[in-house]
Amino acid sequence: MDEAIRRALSRGQVIDITTIGRRTGQPRRIEIVSHVFDGHIYISGMPSRRTRAWIHNLQADPHFTVHLKGPEPAADLSASARIITDEAERRRILQQVARVWRRTDIDEMVRFAPLIEGHDPGLHGRDRRLRLDRAGRRAGRDVDNPLVATNRGDTVGAANRQLMRR
């Protein structure tokens, strides 16, 4: 794995993610924030009483693409998500997110904020929960090099084309 990508994944940042639409099968790209706590990658959004479309998409198909926007490195990385629903786990993680965002409405965040979990395999080896994975490989399999960048100039990315063929 490129060292610049490893460094980028070790810190929270604004990223884009592309999910596959649960109804249309078409790629859906959004901008969102990632957080890294104790080597784990979390993606969350602002609380809303309405379940976000990207969460519905990940419930239907947990595979998605993480787009590191740069300036360095810019890369598209295949990923697989675990949606966090356990209240105690959500509270533990969202308390940390709230500190970053300087929010005090923890109870509302626990009830209504979207939250998925990942582990930075570059810091702690293999992971079976959310693994930034080789393009096209299913989550749950061990891989030696879990992060592989695809062609940044390709707007959908090789990983999304691979997912759309399934």
C-alpha beads as a LAMMPS data file, in Angstrom:
LAMMPS data file: protein, C-alpha beads

166 atoms
165 bonds

1 atom types
1 bond types

-500.0 500.0 xlo xhi
-500.0 500.0 ylo yhi
-500.0 500.0 zlo zhi

Masses

1 110.0

Atoms # bond

1 1 1 0.000 0.000 0.000
2 1 1 1.222 3.473 -0.836
3 1 1 2.495 5.249 2.300
4 1 1 0.588 8.455 1.441
5 1 1 -2.683 6.482 1.332
6 1 1 -1.827 4.791 4.630
7 1 1 -1.226 8.212 6.235
8 1 1 -4.451 9.630 4.777
9 1 1 -6.446 6.709 6.199
10 1 1 -4.955 7.250 9.650
11 1 1 -6.771 10.586 10.126
12 1 1 -10.321 11.846 9.813
13 1 1 -11.167 13.925 6.771
14 1 1 -13.817 14.939 4.273
15 1 1 -14.218 12.134 1.743
16 1 1 -16.671 11.059 -0.894
17 1 1 -18.279 7.641 -0.882
18 1 1 -20.087 5.919 -3.709
19 1 1 -22.770 3.382 -2.859
20 1 1 -24.910 1.398 -5.278
21 1 1 -28.539 2.547 -5.277
22 1 1 -30.749 -0.138 -3.772
23 1 1 -33.568 0.503 -6.248
24 1 1 -31.749 1.675 -9.362
25 1 1 -28.468 -0.231 -9.178
26 1 1 -26.768 3.022 -10.202
27 1 1 -23.745 4.509 -8.382
28 1 1 -24.625 7.245 -5.858
29 1 1 -21.802 9.535 -4.697
30 1 1 -21.952 11.814 -1.643
31 1 1 -19.520 13.915 0.372
32 1 1 -19.192 12.887 4.024
33 1 1 -16.762 12.939 6.955
34 1 1 -14.631 10.050 8.168
35 1 1 -13.222 9.804 11.683
36 1 1 -10.396 7.618 12.954
37 1 1 -10.390 6.564 16.610
38 1 1 -7.928 3.970 17.876
39 1 1 -7.150 2.865 14.317
40 1 1 -10.807 2.281 13.393
41 1 1 -12.422 4.206 10.535
42 1 1 -15.927 5.525 11.180
43 1 1 -18.192 7.369 8.762
44 1 1 -21.024 9.390 10.222
45 1 1 -23.370 12.202 9.346
46 1 1 -25.562 14.737 11.070
47 1 1 -28.525 13.389 13.055
48 1 1 -31.786 13.072 11.132
49 1 1 -35.061 11.344 11.976
50 1 1 -35.064 10.084 8.380
51 1 1 -32.707 7.224 7.504
52 1 1 -30.294 8.510 4.896
53 1 1 -30.344 7.003 1.403
54 1 1 -26.669 5.996 1.674
55 1 1 -27.475 3.925 4.776
56 1 1 -30.381 2.236 2.955
57 1 1 -28.011 1.541 0.052
58 1 1 -25.412 0.001 2.374
59 1 1 -28.088 -2.135 4.050
60 1 1 -28.929 -3.550 0.615
61 1 1 -25.284 -3.881 -0.491
62 1 1 -22.488 -3.146 2.008
63 1 1 -19.865 -2.627 -0.717
64 1 1 -18.914 0.933 -1.577
65 1 1 -16.011 3.082 -2.772
66 1 1 -14.100 5.544 -0.593
67 1 1 -12.777 8.499 -2.592
68 1 1 -9.802 10.231 -0.976
69 1 1 -10.038 13.730 -2.397
70 1 1 -6.504 14.893 -1.882
71 1 1 -4.721 17.095 -2.580
72 1 1 -2.404 14.148 -1.855
73 1 1 -3.166 11.348 -2.132
74 1 1 -6.215 11.178 -4.359
75 1 1 -7.427 7.588 -4.626
76 1 1 -10.517 5.416 -4.986
77 1 1 -10.600 2.477 -2.551
78 1 1 -13.004 -0.433 -2.502
79 1 1 -14.673 -0.950 0.888
80 1 1 -17.360 -2.882 2.728
81 1 1 -19.472 -1.475 5.591
82 1 1 -20.905 -2.596 8.893
83 1 1 -23.752 -0.365 10.019
84 1 1 -23.515 0.208 13.765
85 1 1 -26.876 -0.302 15.464
86 1 1 -25.950 -1.351 19.026
87 1 1 -26.840 1.586 21.295
88 1 1 -23.872 1.207 23.674
89 1 1 -21.410 0.967 20.789
90 1 1 -23.040 3.928 19.027
91 1 1 -22.825 6.008 22.224
92 1 1 -19.131 5.179 22.742
93 1 1 -18.197 6.148 19.186
94 1 1 -20.537 9.107 18.774
95 1 1 -19.262 10.690 22.010
96 1 1 -15.895 10.924 20.272
97 1 1 -17.485 12.246 17.074
98 1 1 -19.396 14.835 19.146
99 1 1 -16.129 16.094 20.653
100 1 1 -14.680 16.575 17.162
101 1 1 -17.821 18.386 15.984
102 1 1 -18.175 20.272 19.301
103 1 1 -21.703 18.971 19.772
104 1 1 -23.435 18.376 23.076
105 1 1 -26.568 16.543 21.866
106 1 1 -25.167 13.030 22.374
107 1 1 -28.571 11.408 22.970
108 1 1 -29.930 12.778 19.686
109 1 1 -26.802 11.675 17.855
110 1 1 -27.085 8.155 19.289
111 1 1 -30.731 7.926 18.193
112 1 1 -30.537 9.578 14.772
113 1 1 -26.983 9.912 13.358
114 1 1 -25.966 7.499 10.597
115 1 1 -22.860 5.517 11.574
116 1 1 -20.790 2.844 9.887
117 1 1 -17.583 1.304 11.181
118 1 1 -14.326 0.321 9.656
119 1 1 -10.865 -0.650 10.707
120 1 1 -7.725 0.755 9.156
121 1 1 -6.040 -2.496 8.146
122 1 1 -2.819 -0.627 7.501
123 1 1 -2.513 0.068 11.234
124 1 1 -3.779 -3.180 12.729
125 1 1 -3.599 -5.908 10.085
126 1 1 -6.598 -7.831 8.810
127 1 1 -10.164 -6.960 9.664
128 1 1 -13.480 -8.641 8.893
129 1 1 -15.928 -5.846 9.855
130 1 1 -15.364 -2.993 7.406
131 1 1 -12.353 -3.750 5.341
132 1 1 -10.920 -1.501 2.702
133 1 1 -10.523 -4.368 0.312
134 1 1 -9.156 -5.216 -3.110
135 1 1 -11.581 -4.106 -5.795
136 1 1 -14.277 -6.682 -6.311
137 1 1 -13.446 -9.016 -3.408
138 1 1 -16.157 -9.818 -0.896
139 1 1 -15.820 -8.706 2.731
140 1 1 -14.981 -11.427 5.227
141 1 1 -12.062 -12.883 3.292
142 1 1 -8.565 -12.243 4.502
143 1 1 -6.335 -10.421 2.054
144 1 1 -2.648 -9.637 2.226
145 1 1 -2.937 -6.116 0.827
146 1 1 -6.360 -4.774 1.780
147 1 1 -6.012 -1.346 0.156
148 1 1 -5.554 -0.914 -3.556
149 1 1 -6.165 2.380 -5.313
150 1 1 -7.976 2.369 -8.652
151 1 1 -7.605 4.822 -11.515
152 1 1 -8.488 8.243 -10.050
153 1 1 -9.407 9.622 -13.465
154 1 1 -12.271 7.140 -13.780
155 1 1 -15.333 8.874 -12.294
156 1 1 -17.160 5.719 -11.264
157 1 1 -14.024 3.720 -10.520
158 1 1 -13.144 0.154 -11.282
159 1 1 -14.540 -1.001 -7.938
160 1 1 -17.991 0.356 -8.741
161 1 1 -18.001 -1.268 -12.196
162 1 1 -17.035 -4.531 -10.506
163 1 1 -19.924 -4.159 -8.036
164 1 1 -22.412 -3.316 -10.784
165 1 1 -21.546 -6.575 -12.624
166 1 1 -22.597 -8.714 -9.624

Bonds

1 1 1 2
2 1 2 3
3 1 3 4
4 1 4 5
5 1 5 6
6 1 6 7
7 1 7 8
8 1 8 9
9 1 9 10
10 1 10 11
11 1 11 12
12 1 12 13
13 1 13 14
14 1 14 15
15 1 15 16
16 1 16 17
17 1 17 18
18 1 18 19
19 1 19 20
20 1 20 21
21 1 21 22
22 1 22 23
23 1 23 24
24 1 24 25
25 1 25 26
26 1 26 27
27 1 27 28
28 1 28 29
29 1 29 30
30 1 30 31
31 1 31 32
32 1 32 33
33 1 33 34
34 1 34 35
35 1 35 36
36 1 36 37
37 1 37 38
38 1 38 39
39 1 39 40
40 1 40 41
41 1 41 42
42 1 42 43
43 1 43 44
44 1 44 45
45 1 45 46
46 1 46 47
47 1 47 48
48 1 48 49
49 1 49 50
50 1 50 51
51 1 51 52
52 1 52 53
53 1 53 54
54 1 54 55
55 1 55 56
56 1 56 57
57 1 57 58
58 1 58 59
59 1 59 60
60 1 60 61
61 1 61 62
62 1 62 63
63 1 63 64
64 1 64 65
65 1 65 66
66 1 66 67
67 1 67 68
68 1 68 69
69 1 69 70
70 1 70 71
71 1 71 72
72 1 72 73
73 1 73 74
74 1 74 75
75 1 75 76
76 1 76 77
77 1 77 78
78 1 78 79
79 1 79 80
80 1 80 81
81 1 81 82
82 1 82 83
83 1 83 84
84 1 84 85
85 1 85 86
86 1 86 87
87 1 87 88
88 1 88 89
89 1 89 90
90 1 90 91
91 1 91 92
92 1 92 93
93 1 93 94
94 1 94 95
95 1 95 96
96 1 96 97
97 1 97 98
98 1 98 99
99 1 99 100
100 1 100 101
101 1 101 102
102 1 102 103
103 1 103 104
104 1 104 105
105 1 105 106
106 1 106 107
107 1 107 108
108 1 108 109
109 1 109 110
110 1 110 111
111 1 111 112
112 1 112 113
113 1 113 114
114 1 114 115
115 1 115 116
116 1 116 117
117 1 117 118
118 1 118 119
119 1 119 120
120 1 120 121
121 1 121 122
122 1 122 123
123 1 123 124
124 1 124 125
125 1 125 126
126 1 126 127
127 1 127 128
128 1 128 129
129 1 129 130
130 1 130 131
131 1 131 132
132 1 132 133
133 1 133 134
134 1 134 135
135 1 135 136
136 1 136 137
137 1 137 138
138 1 138 139
139 1 139 140
140 1 140 141
141 1 141 142
142 1 142 143
143 1 143 144
144 1 144 145
145 1 145 146
146 1 146 147
147 1 147 148
148 1 148 149
149 1 149 150
150 1 150 151
151 1 151 152
152 1 152 153
153 1 153 154
154 1 154 155
155 1 155 156
156 1 156 157
157 1 157 158
158 1 158 159
159 1 159 160
160 1 160 161
161 1 161 162
162 1 162 163
163 1 163 164
164 1 164 165
165 1 165 166
